[in-house]
């Protein structure tokens, strides 16, 4: 790291200098605390503190070499601040931490692991023209041991990749794995930005998990928090007795979550955050970062009425441009609820430099539609069709994320209108519609088998639900749908080309029927839906003469529906008029392969 790059916000490798780096002569400690009066590093080898000196090369950095300090030892910095306060802090660039509530860092150095995923990394892409079906999970509450203890990174490595492959997923996305003190923050209020949480093991354990996923053909996306940090005294807040990492003014320094907002106008803070992003991509081989609360980097406090925050917007562009140059095949994903334009355009073309953006508008409209009664749905077909009006403005991911399964919102299946038995057919139709709609996919753990209990970070998913036919059938439906999504390129190849999508029916008869067609280079599919509570006839006009083969019906008995699955492939010949009429069960959808006659 060059000193000038650090001051001006251009460095992406701050972690190679800052933090605790063990070596043959001991451990070198370095921490940035420009206004501190004194800084000491405290550990078992120096219980009263070893003095640190101001670095002669990088202004504001304190450093020392401790020959007795060895890998695995806990430590912290005792900082005498500019205001005279004496506070013990964990290392901002510490690579490991003790389990809460200690708040100590652990001498670890950069991860010491030899990856075996060379073939995966060499072939990795951003998945623009390949399937991207993301399984979002919280590591502490996916599964747990019978005694209630957490799965380790190694436990996850043994079970997760195979489970995802069986269900048609291409990637896992983990809620933040950086160290955090409060379980209920789900990892979004961080104290150890460079430290994989010790809840599940060591940094090398996380490397083994990602390596195992890659060797199984599964990518790994990490949730990244570039906006704010936890208020705990041992963390970043008032680190050197001043508002160093955070804004000094309370009206912009405090976030809506009760945490502190990073002051991105300072070059050293920009380096801290963007170096952290580089660290997770480079040292752990993460395949992408999903950046949380991007709206707060676009507008002041995330509020368009307050106007664009030019400083944080420029930081975001600079960070993304730098990450794209350094990791050209990794995905940068924005969780952004605003209508700010060109979020997924390259920075050099006036964009923000992300590869994908969560389509939260599609999510809200779709769930609003399915929460309505069949009678109300007939008056609101636009809730399903409006998304295609703006679909080609960005590269979208369609998300049913953790946020839609918690805090009184009910799980995705529970949101379906009506009683228990009626929720499953609607849920099956919903997920077929999601897969058929242009855009990459993301779904939260538990949704694949119809979890009805809201997510609780302190409990594992309700795996015992597989004993109940409705849930077991729903799970097998999701399995087959995921398999078809990965198999048929019509779902994902060329989906940014408007010529590859068309509505065949937009509730023209007012009976809740919709139909759409998707084209890929190798395949073409169309899907028809009845979202009403009565059987419906859905007349379609397909593009010319050809034949259609039924691939999936959400109403098949094997999925919990009422229709027997045909023993032989069900096909239909279509003459030059292109007309085909489908009979649809209530709350159902059908997926057909279309083969035009050449």
C-alpha positions as CSV (number, residue, x, y, z in Angstrom):
1,X,0.0,0.0,0.0
2,X,1.4,3.4,-1.0
3,X,0.9,6.2,1.5
4,X,-0.5,8.7,-1.0
5,X,-3.0,6.1,-2.3
6,X,-4.1,5.6,1.3
7,X,-4.7,9.3,1.9
8,X,-6.5,9.9,-1.3
9,X,-8.7,6.9,-1.3
10,X,-7.2,4.9,-4.1
11,X,-5.7,2.0,-2.2
12,X,-7.4,-1.4,-2.4
13,X,-4.8,-3.3,-0.3
14,X,-4.8,-1.6,3.1
15,X,-5.0,-5.0,4.8
16,X,-1.5,-5.9,3.5
17,X,-0.1,-3.2,5.8
18,X,-2.7,-2.7,8.6
19,X,-3.7,-5.4,11.0
20,X,-1.6,-8.1,12.7
21,X,0.9,-9.9,10.4
22,X,2.8,-12.8,12.0
23,X,6.2,-13.6,10.6
24,X,9.5,-15.3,11.5
25,X,10.6,-12.4,13.7
26,X,7.3,-12.0,15.5
27,X,4.1,-10.2,14.7
28,X,4.0,-6.7,13.2
29,X,1.0,-4.7,14.3
30,X,-0.2,-1.5,12.5
31,X,-3.3,0.5,13.2
32,X,-4.6,3.9,11.9
33,X,-5.4,6.3,14.7
34,X,-4.2,9.7,13.6
35,X,-5.5,11.8,16.6
36,X,-4.6,9.3,19.3
37,X,-2.2,10.5,22.0
38,X,-0.9,7.0,22.7
39,X,-1.6,3.5,21.4
40,X,-0.6,0.2,22.9
41,X,-1.2,-3.4,21.9
42,X,-2.3,-5.6,24.7
43,X,-2.0,-9.4,24.7
44,X,-0.8,-12.4,26.9
45,X,2.8,-11.5,26.0
46,X,2.2,-7.9,27.1
47,X,-0.6,-7.7,29.6
48,X,0.3,-4.1,30.5
49,X,0.6,-3.1,26.9
50,X,3.4,-2.9,24.4
51,X,4.0,0.7,23.2
52,X,3.4,1.5,19.5
53,X,5.2,4.2,17.7
54,X,3.9,6.6,15.0
55,X,4.9,5.1,11.6
56,X,7.4,7.2,9.7
57,X,6.1,6.3,6.3
58,X,2.3,6.5,6.6
59,X,1.0,9.4,8.7
60,X,-1.6,8.5,11.3
61,X,-0.5,4.9,11.5
62,X,0.9,3.4,14.7
63,X,3.0,0.2,14.5
64,X,5.3,-2.1,16.4
65,X,7.0,-5.5,16.2
66,X,6.3,-7.9,19.0
67,X,8.7,-11.0,18.9
68,X,6.7,-12.9,21.5
69,X,3.3,-12.4,19.8
70,X,2.4,-15.6,17.9
71,X,-0.4,-16.7,15.7
72,X,-3.6,-17.7,17.6
73,X,-3.0,-15.2,20.5
74,X,-5.8,-12.7,21.3
75,X,-5.0,-9.0,21.4
76,X,-6.5,-5.6,21.4
77,X,-5.4,-1.9,21.1
78,X,-5.5,0.4,24.1
79,X,-6.0,3.8,22.7
80,X,-5.6,7.1,24.6
81,X,-7.7,9.3,22.5
82,X,-7.5,13.0,21.5
83,X,-10.1,13.7,24.2
84,X,-8.0,11.9,26.9
85,X,-10.3,8.9,27.0
86,X,-8.7,5.4,27.3
87,X,-10.6,2.7,25.4
88,X,-9.8,-0.8,24.4
89,X,-10.6,-1.5,20.7
90,X,-10.4,-4.6,18.5
91,X,-8.2,-4.3,15.5
92,X,-10.2,-2.6,12.6
93,X,-8.2,-4.8,10.1
94,X,-8.0,-7.8,12.4
95,X,-8.3,-11.1,10.5
96,X,-9.9,-13.1,13.3
97,X,-11.8,-12.3,16.5
98,X,-12.9,-14.1,19.6
99,X,-16.5,-15.1,20.0
100,X,-18.8,-12.5,21.4
101,X,-18.9,-10.8,23.9
102,X,-15.1,-10.7,24.3
103,X,-14.4,-8.2,21.5
104,X,-10.7,-9.2,21.1
105,X,-8.9,-9.7,17.9
106,X,-6.8,-12.9,17.3
107,X,-3.4,-12.9,15.6
108,X,-4.1,-14.8,12.3
109,X,-2.5,-13.1,9.3
110,X,-4.0,-13.5,5.9
111,X,-5.7,-16.9,5.4
112,X,-3.2,-19.8,5.1
113,X,-5.0,-22.1,2.7
114,X,-4.1,-23.6,-0.6
115,X,-7.3,-23.5,-2.8
116,X,-7.9,-26.4,-5.2
117,X,-10.5,-24.5,-7.4
118,X,-8.3,-23.4,-10.2
119,X,-10.6,-24.8,-12.9
120,X,-13.6,-23.0,-11.4
121,X,-11.8,-19.7,-11.1
122,X,-10.5,-19.9,-14.6
123,X,-14.0,-20.6,-16.1
124,X,-15.9,-18.2,-13.8
125,X,-18.2,-15.6,-15.4
126,X,-20.8,-13.1,-14.3
127,X,-23.5,-15.4,-15.5
128,X,-25.2,-12.9,-17.9
129,X,-26.0,-15.6,-20.4
130,X,-26.0,-18.6,-18.0
131,X,-28.2,-19.7,-15.2
132,X,-28.1,-17.8,-11.9
133,X,-30.3,-19.2,-9.2
134,X,-29.2,-18.0,-5.8
135,X,-30.0,-19.7,-2.4
136,X,-29.7,-17.1,0.3
137,X,-29.0,-18.4,3.8
138,X,-28.0,-17.5,7.3
139,X,-25.3,-19.9,8.4
140,X,-26.5,-20.1,12.0
141,X,-30.0,-21.0,11.2
142,X,-29.9,-23.2,8.1
143,X,-29.2,-26.3,10.1
144,X,-28.0,-27.0,13.6
145,X,-26.6,-30.0,15.4
146,X,-29.1,-32.0,17.6
147,X,-27.7,-30.2,20.7
148,X,-28.5,-26.8,19.2
149,X,-24.9,-25.9,18.4
150,X,-24.1,-24.1,15.2
151,X,-22.8,-25.8,12.1
152,X,-19.2,-25.0,11.5
153,X,-17.8,-23.9,8.1
154,X,-16.7,-27.5,7.7
155,X,-20.1,-28.9,8.5
156,X,-21.6,-26.6,5.9
157,X,-18.9,-27.7,3.4
158,X,-20.0,-31.3,3.9
159,X,-23.7,-30.8,3.4
160,X,-24.5,-27.5,1.6
161,X,-23.0,-28.0,-1.9
162,X,-24.8,-31.3,-2.5
163,X,-28.1,-29.9,-1.3
164,X,-27.9,-26.9,-3.6
165,X,-27.1,-29.1,-6.6
166,X,-30.0,-31.4,-5.9
167,X,-32.3,-28.4,-5.9
168,X,-31.1,-26.6,-9.1
169,X,-29.3,-23.7,-7.4
170,X,-26.1,-22.3,-8.9
171,X,-24.9,-20.1,-6.0
172,X,-25.2,-19.7,-2.3
173,X,-25.4,-16.2,-0.8
174,X,-24.5,-15.9,2.8
175,X,-25.8,-13.2,5.1
176,X,-22.8,-11.3,6.4
177,X,-20.0,-13.5,7.7
178,X,-17.9,-10.7,9.1
179,X,-17.6,-10.7,12.9
180,X,-20.5,-9.1,14.7
181,X,-21.5,-8.9,18.4
182,X,-25.3,-9.2,18.3
183,X,-26.9,-12.4,16.8
184,X,-30.1,-10.5,16.1
185,X,-28.3,-8.1,13.7
186,X,-27.9,-11.1,11.4
187,X,-24.3,-9.8,10.7
188,X,-25.3,-6.4,9.4
189,X,-23.9,-4.5,12.4
190,X,-20.2,-5.3,12.2
191,X,-17.2,-4.8,14.5
192,X,-14.7,-7.0,12.7
193,X,-14.9,-6.2,9.0
194,X,-12.0,-8.4,8.0
195,X,-12.7,-11.2,10.4
196,X,-14.8,-14.2,9.4
197,X,-17.1,-14.8,12.4
198,X,-15.6,-17.3,14.9
199,X,-19.1,-18.6,15.4
200,X,-18.5,-21.2,12.7
201,X,-14.7,-21.7,12.9
202,X,-11.5,-20.1,11.5
203,X,-10.8,-18.1,8.3
204,X,-9.2,-21.2,6.9
205,X,-12.5,-23.0,7.6
206,X,-14.4,-20.5,5.5
207,X,-11.8,-21.0,2.7
208,X,-12.5,-24.8,2.9
209,X,-16.3,-24.1,2.6
210,X,-15.9,-21.9,-0.5
211,X,-13.4,-24.3,-2.0
212,X,-15.8,-27.2,-1.5
213,X,-18.6,-25.3,-3.1
214,X,-16.5,-24.5,-6.1
215,X,-15.3,-28.0,-6.6
216,X,-19.0,-29.1,-6.6
217,X,-19.9,-26.4,-9.2
218,X,-21.6,-24.0,-6.8
219,X,-20.6,-20.3,-6.6
220,X,-20.5,-18.3,-3.3
221,X,-21.7,-14.7,-2.9
222,X,-21.1,-12.8,0.3
223,X,-23.2,-10.1,1.8
224,X,-21.1,-7.0,2.2
225,X,-21.9,-3.9,4.4
226,X,-20.2,-0.7,3.0
227,X,-22.5,1.8,4.7
228,X,-22.5,1.5,8.5
229,X,-20.9,-0.2,11.5
230,X,-21.8,-1.3,15.0
231,X,-21.7,1.2,17.9
232,X,-20.0,-1.0,20.4
233,X,-17.2,0.9,22.2
234,X,-14.6,-1.7,21.3
235,X,-15.3,-1.3,17.6
236,X,-14.8,1.6,15.2
237,X,-16.8,4.3,17.0
238,X,-14.7,7.2,18.1
239,X,-11.6,5.0,17.6
240,X,-9.0,7.6,18.4
241,X,-11.2,9.8,20.6
242,X,-12.7,11.6,17.6
243,X,-15.3,10.8,15.0
244,X,-12.7,9.0,12.8
245,X,-14.7,6.4,10.8
246,X,-18.1,8.0,11.3
247,X,-19.6,11.4,10.4
248,X,-19.2,13.9,13.3
249,X,-22.7,15.3,12.9
250,X,-25.4,13.1,14.5
251,X,-28.1,13.8,11.9
252,X,-26.0,12.0,9.2
253,X,-23.7,10.0,11.5
254,X,-26.4,7.8,12.9
255,X,-28.2,5.3,10.6
256,X,-31.8,4.2,10.8
257,X,-30.6,1.0,12.4
258,X,-29.0,2.7,15.3
259,X,-25.5,2.2,13.9
260,X,-22.8,4.6,12.7
261,X,-22.5,5.7,9.1
262,X,-19.1,5.6,7.5
263,X,-17.7,9.0,6.4
264,X,-16.9,8.1,2.9
265,X,-15.6,11.6,2.1
266,X,-12.4,10.7,3.9
267,X,-9.8,8.9,1.7
268,X,-8.6,6.6,4.4
269,X,-12.2,5.4,5.1
270,X,-12.7,4.8,1.4
271,X,-9.6,2.6,1.4
272,X,-10.8,0.8,4.5
273,X,-14.1,-0.2,2.9
274,X,-12.9,-0.9,-0.6
275,X,-9.9,-2.9,0.6
276,X,-12.3,-5.0,2.7
277,X,-14.3,-5.8,-0.4
278,X,-11.1,-6.7,-2.3
279,X,-10.0,-8.9,0.7
280,X,-13.1,-11.1,0.6
281,X,-12.9,-11.5,-3.2
282,X,-9.1,-12.1,-3.3
283,X,-8.3,-14.0,-0.1
284,X,-11.5,-16.1,0.1
285,X,-12.2,-16.5,-3.7
286,X,-15.8,-15.2,-3.2
287,X,-17.6,-15.1,-6.5
288,X,-19.5,-11.9,-5.8
289,X,-20.5,-9.3,-3.2
290,X,-24.1,-8.3,-2.6
291,X,-23.8,-4.8,-1.3
292,X,-26.3,-3.9,1.4
293,X,-28.3,-0.6,1.6
294,X,-26.9,0.9,-1.6
295,X,-29.6,3.6,-1.6
296,X,-27.8,5.1,1.4
297,X,-24.8,5.6,-0.8
298,X,-26.8,7.2,-3.5
299,X,-29.0,9.6,-1.5
300,X,-28.5,11.3,1.8
301,X,-29.8,8.8,4.4
302,X,-31.3,6.9,1.4
303,X,-34.0,9.5,1.0
304,X,-34.4,10.9,-2.6
305,X,-36.1,14.0,-1.2
306,X,-32.8,14.9,0.5
307,X,-30.9,14.7,-2.8
308,X,-28.0,12.8,-4.2
309,X,-25.0,12.5,-1.9
310,X,-22.2,13.3,-4.4
311,X,-19.4,12.2,-2.1
312,X,-20.7,8.7,-1.4
313,X,-21.8,8.3,-5.0
314,X,-18.3,9.0,-6.2
315,X,-16.9,6.6,-3.6
316,X,-19.2,3.9,-4.9
317,X,-18.2,4.4,-8.5
318,X,-14.5,4.4,-7.6
319,X,-14.8,1.2,-5.5
320,X,-16.8,-0.6,-8.1
321,X,-14.5,0.4,-10.9
322,X,-11.5,-0.7,-8.9
323,X,-13.1,-4.0,-8.0
324,X,-14.2,-4.7,-11.6
325,X,-10.6,-4.1,-12.8
326,X,-9.1,-6.4,-10.1
327,X,-11.8,-9.1,-10.2
328,X,-13.3,-9.0,-13.7
329,X,-15.3,-12.2,-13.3
330,X,-16.7,-11.5,-9.8
331,X,-20.3,-10.2,-9.5
332,X,-21.1,-6.9,-7.8
333,X,-24.8,-6.9,-6.8
334,X,-26.7,-3.9,-5.5
335,X,-29.5,-4.1,-3.0
336,X,-31.1,-0.8,-4.0
337,X,-34.8,0.2,-3.7
338,X,-34.5,3.5,-5.6
339,X,-35.2,4.4,-9.2
340,X,-31.7,5.9,-9.7
341,X,-30.7,5.2,-13.3
342,X,-27.8,3.1,-14.7
343,X,-27.0,1.2,-11.5
344,X,-25.8,-1.7,-13.5
345,X,-24.0,0.3,-16.3
346,X,-20.2,0.4,-16.2
347,X,-18.7,3.5,-14.5
348,X,-17.0,4.6,-17.8
349,X,-20.5,4.8,-19.4
350,X,-22.0,6.9,-16.6
351,X,-23.2,4.1,-14.4
352,X,-22.5,2.9,-10.9
353,X,-20.6,-0.2,-11.9
354,X,-22.7,-3.0,-10.5
355,X,-23.4,-6.1,-12.5
356,X,-26.9,-6.8,-11.1
357,X,-29.5,-5.0,-9.1
358,X,-32.3,-6.5,-6.9
359,X,-35.7,-5.9,-8.5
360,X,-37.5,-4.9,-5.4
361,X,-40.3,-3.3,-7.4
362,X,-41.1,-6.7,-9.0
363,X,-40.9,-8.4,-5.6
364,X,-43.3,-5.9,-3.9
365,X,-45.8,-5.9,-6.8
366,X,-45.8,-9.7,-7.2
367,X,-46.3,-10.4,-3.5
368,X,-49.0,-7.7,-3.4
369,X,-50.8,-9.5,-6.2
370,X,-50.7,-12.9,-4.5
371,X,-51.9,-11.5,-1.2
372,X,-55.0,-10.3,-2.9
373,X,-58.2,-12.3,-3.2
374,X,-59.1,-13.8,-6.6
375,X,-61.7,-11.0,-7.1
376,X,-59.1,-8.3,-6.3
377,X,-56.6,-9.9,-8.6
378,X,-58.9,-9.4,-11.6
379,X,-58.8,-5.6,-11.0
380,X,-55.0,-5.5,-10.7
381,X,-53.3,-7.4,-13.6
382,X,-50.9,-4.5,-13.9
383,X,-49.1,-5.7,-10.7
384,X,-47.8,-8.6,-12.8
385,X,-47.3,-6.8,-16.1
386,X,-45.7,-3.5,-15.0
387,X,-42.3,-5.1,-14.3
388,X,-41.8,-5.6,-18.0
389,X,-42.2,-1.9,-18.7
390,X,-38.8,-1.2,-17.1
391,X,-37.2,-4.7,-17.2
392,X,-34.5,-3.8,-19.8
393,X,-33.3,-0.7,-17.9
394,X,-31.0,-2.7,-15.6
395,X,-29.7,-6.2,-15.1
396,X,-32.1,-7.6,-12.5
397,X,-32.2,-10.3,-9.9
398,X,-35.7,-11.3,-8.8
399,X,-35.4,-11.6,-5.0
400,X,-37.5,-13.3,-2.3
401,X,-35.0,-12.6,0.3
402,X,-34.7,-12.9,4.1
403,X,-36.3,-9.4,4.5
404,X,-39.6,-10.9,3.1
405,X,-39.7,-13.7,5.6
406,X,-39.3,-11.9,8.9
407,X,-40.6,-9.0,11.1
408,X,-44.3,-9.8,10.8
409,X,-44.2,-9.9,7.0
410,X,-44.9,-13.7,7.0
411,X,-43.0,-16.2,4.9
412,X,-43.5,-16.3,1.1
413,X,-45.9,-19.2,1.2
414,X,-47.7,-17.8,4.2
415,X,-48.4,-14.6,2.2
416,X,-50.5,-16.5,-0.3
417,X,-54.2,-15.6,0.0
418,X,-56.5,-18.0,1.8
419,X,-56.1,-20.9,4.2
420,X,-53.4,-23.6,4.6
421,X,-54.4,-26.0,1.8
422,X,-54.9,-23.2,-0.6
423,X,-51.5,-21.6,-0.1
424,X,-49.6,-24.5,-1.7
425,X,-51.1,-24.4,-5.2
426,X,-50.7,-20.6,-5.3
427,X,-47.1,-20.9,-4.1
428,X,-46.3,-23.4,-6.9
429,X,-47.8,-21.1,-9.5
430,X,-45.9,-18.2,-8.0
431,X,-42.6,-19.9,-8.3
432,X,-43.2,-21.0,-11.9
433,X,-44.1,-17.4,-12.7
434,X,-40.9,-16.3,-11.0
435,X,-38.8,-18.7,-13.0
436,X,-40.5,-17.8,-16.3
437,X,-40.1,-14.0,-15.8
438,X,-36.9,-12.5,-17.2
439,X,-34.2,-11.9,-14.5
440,X,-31.9,-13.9,-12.4
441,X,-33.4,-15.6,-9.3
442,X,-32.8,-15.4,-5.5
443,X,-34.8,-17.2,-2.8
444,X,-34.3,-17.5,0.9
445,X,-33.7,-20.7,2.7
446,X,-36.9,-22.6,3.8
447,X,-39.0,-21.2,1.0
448,X,-38.0,-24.3,-1.1
449,X,-40.2,-26.6,1.2
450,X,-42.9,-24.1,2.1
451,X,-41.8,-22.9,5.5
452,X,-44.7,-21.2,7.2
453,X,-42.9,-20.0,10.4
454,X,-41.2,-16.7,10.0
455,X,-37.4,-16.8,10.0
456,X,-35.8,-16.7,13.5
457,X,-32.0,-16.4,13.5
458,X,-31.8,-18.5,16.8
459,X,-33.5,-21.6,15.3
460,X,-32.8,-23.9,12.4
461,X,-35.3,-24.3,9.6
462,X,-38.3,-26.6,10.2
463,X,-36.8,-29.6,8.4
464,X,-39.4,-31.8,10.0
465,X,-42.0,-30.4,7.6
466,X,-40.9,-32.9,5.0
467,X,-43.1,-35.4,6.9
468,X,-46.2,-33.6,5.7
469,X,-47.4,-34.3,2.2
470,X,-48.1,-30.7,1.2
471,X,-44.6,-29.6,2.1
472,X,-42.9,-32.7,0.6
473,X,-44.8,-32.2,-2.7
474,X,-43.9,-28.5,-2.7
475,X,-40.2,-29.4,-2.2
476,X,-40.2,-31.9,-5.1
477,X,-42.0,-29.3,-7.3
478,X,-39.2,-26.8,-6.5
479,X,-36.6,-29.4,-7.2
480,X,-38.0,-30.1,-10.7
481,X,-38.4,-26.5,-11.4
482,X,-34.8,-25.7,-10.5
483,X,-33.6,-28.6,-12.7
484,X,-35.6,-27.2,-15.7
485,X,-34.3,-23.7,-15.1
486,X,-30.7,-24.9,-15.3
487,X,-31.4,-27.2,-18.2
488,X,-33.3,-24.8,-20.6
489,X,-31.4,-21.8,-21.9
490,X,-34.7,-20.1,-22.8
491,X,-34.8,-19.1,-19.1
492,X,-31.5,-17.2,-19.1
493,X,-29.8,-16.9,-22.5
494,X,-30.2,-13.5,-24.1
495,X,-32.8,-12.4,-21.5
496,X,-31.6,-8.8,-21.9
497,X,-32.8,-8.9,-25.5
498,X,-36.5,-7.7,-25.7
499,X,-37.0,-9.9,-28.8
500,X,-36.6,-13.0,-26.6
501,X,-39.8,-12.3,-24.5
502,X,-43.4,-11.7,-25.3
503,X,-46.7,-11.7,-23.4
504,X,-49.1,-14.2,-25.0
505,X,-51.9,-13.3,-22.6
506,X,-52.2,-10.5,-20.0
507,X,-55.5,-11.4,-18.3
508,X,-57.4,-10.5,-21.5
509,X,-60.5,-12.5,-20.4
510,X,-60.5,-11.1,-16.9
511,X,-60.2,-14.5,-15.4
512,X,-56.7,-14.3,-14.0
513,X,-55.0,-16.0,-16.9
514,X,-51.5,-14.9,-18.1
515,X,-49.1,-16.4,-20.5
516,X,-45.6,-15.6,-21.8
517,X,-43.0,-17.0,-24.1
518,X,-39.2,-17.0,-23.7
519,X,-36.6,-17.7,-26.4
520,X,-33.0,-18.9,-26.0
521,X,-30.5,-20.0,-28.6
522,X,-31.1,-23.7,-28.0
523,X,-34.7,-23.8,-26.7
524,X,-38.0,-22.0,-26.5
525,X,-40.6,-22.3,-23.7
526,X,-43.9,-20.8,-22.9
527,X,-45.8,-20.7,-19.6
528,X,-49.5,-20.2,-19.0
529,X,-51.1,-19.4,-15.6
530,X,-54.5,-19.3,-14.0
531,X,-54.3,-17.2,-10.8
532,X,-58.0,-17.3,-10.2
533,X,-60.0,-19.7,-8.0
534,X,-61.9,-21.4,-10.9
535,X,-60.7,-23.6,-13.8
536,X,-59.9,-21.4,-16.9
537,X,-59.5,-21.9,-20.6
538,X,-56.5,-20.0,-21.8
539,X,-56.5,-19.5,-25.7
540,X,-53.0,-18.6,-27.0
541,X,-51.6,-17.6,-30.3
542,X,-48.1,-19.0,-30.7
543,X,-45.6,-17.8,-33.3
544,X,-46.6,-19.9,-36.3
545,X,-46.8,-23.7,-36.8
546,X,-45.0,-26.2,-34.6
547,X,-45.5,-28.5,-31.7
548,X,-45.6,-28.1,-27.9
549,X,-44.6,-30.5,-25.2
550,X,-45.8,-30.2,-21.6
551,X,-42.8,-30.1,-19.3
552,X,-44.4,-29.3,-16.0
553,X,-47.9,-28.7,-14.5
554,X,-48.0,-27.2,-11.0
555,X,-51.3,-29.1,-10.5
556,X,-49.8,-32.6,-10.9
557,X,-50.6,-34.9,-8.0
558,X,-46.9,-35.7,-7.4
559,X,-46.6,-32.0,-6.3
560,X,-49.7,-32.0,-4.2
561,X,-52.2,-31.0,-6.9
562,X,-55.2,-32.7,-8.3
563,X,-54.2,-33.8,-11.8
564,X,-52.4,-37.1,-12.6
565,X,-49.0,-36.8,-14.2
566,X,-49.1,-38.2,-17.8
567,X,-47.4,-41.5,-18.2
568,X,-46.2,-40.5,-21.7
569,X,-45.1,-37.0,-22.8
570,X,-48.0,-34.8,-23.6
571,X,-47.7,-33.0,-26.8
572,X,-49.9,-30.8,-29.0
573,X,-49.6,-30.0,-32.7
574,X,-50.2,-26.4,-33.7
575,X,-51.2,-25.4,-37.2
576,X,-50.2,-22.3,-39.1
577,X,-52.7,-20.2,-37.2
578,X,-50.6,-20.7,-34.1
579,X,-53.7,-21.2,-32.0
580,X,-53.6,-23.5,-28.9
581,X,-56.1,-23.5,-26.1
582,X,-55.0,-24.8,-22.6
583,X,-57.2,-26.0,-19.8
584,X,-55.8,-24.8,-16.5
585,X,-56.8,-25.8,-13.0
586,X,-57.4,-23.1,-10.4
587,X,-54.2,-21.5,-9.0
588,X,-52.0,-23.4,-11.4
589,X,-49.4,-22.9,-14.1
590,X,-48.1,-25.0,-17.0
591,X,-44.7,-24.9,-18.6
592,X,-44.3,-26.1,-22.3
593,X,-41.4,-26.5,-24.6
594,X,-42.2,-24.9,-28.0
595,X,-40.6,-26.3,-31.2
596,X,-41.5,-24.2,-34.3
597,X,-41.7,-25.9,-37.6
598,X,-38.9,-24.7,-39.8
